[in-house]
Amino acid sequence: MHGRRAERVSWRAMLPPDPAEISRKLADLRLEHRDLDSAIGRLQADIAADELAVKRLKKRKLQLKDMIARLESALIPDEPA
């Protein structure tokens, strides 16, 4: 790698700067999270459900939960030191 380090980008740097846009994104993510919850419930109720599909949906749901938490955190103003 010749001594080069990969640049680390803060997750906040990747967020939309507008609080209204963050709120819209949060609403979209919460809706997708809720839809996944319903889909997982339906699949788990089916005896012949594909376990791999259920695991993938659960993984996506966890990713959404993390994204939601980050966006909610971004809406909270930083306190001055």
C-alpha positions, 0 to 999 in steps of 0.5 A: 500500500506504499504507506497511504492511509485511507481517508476516514470520512465522518458519517455526519459529513455524509448527511444532508445538511438541511434538518428538513431533508434529514426529517424526510429521510428519517420518515422514509427509513422508518416506513421501510423499517416498519414494512420490513417488520411486517414482511418478516412477521409474515415470513416467520408465520409461514412454515415453509419460509426461506430462512435465508430470506428472513435473515437478509430482511432482519439484517436490512432491518438492523441496518435501517435501525442504525441509520435511523439512530444516526439521523436522529442524532444528527438532528440533536444540536451539538452542545457547546463545550 
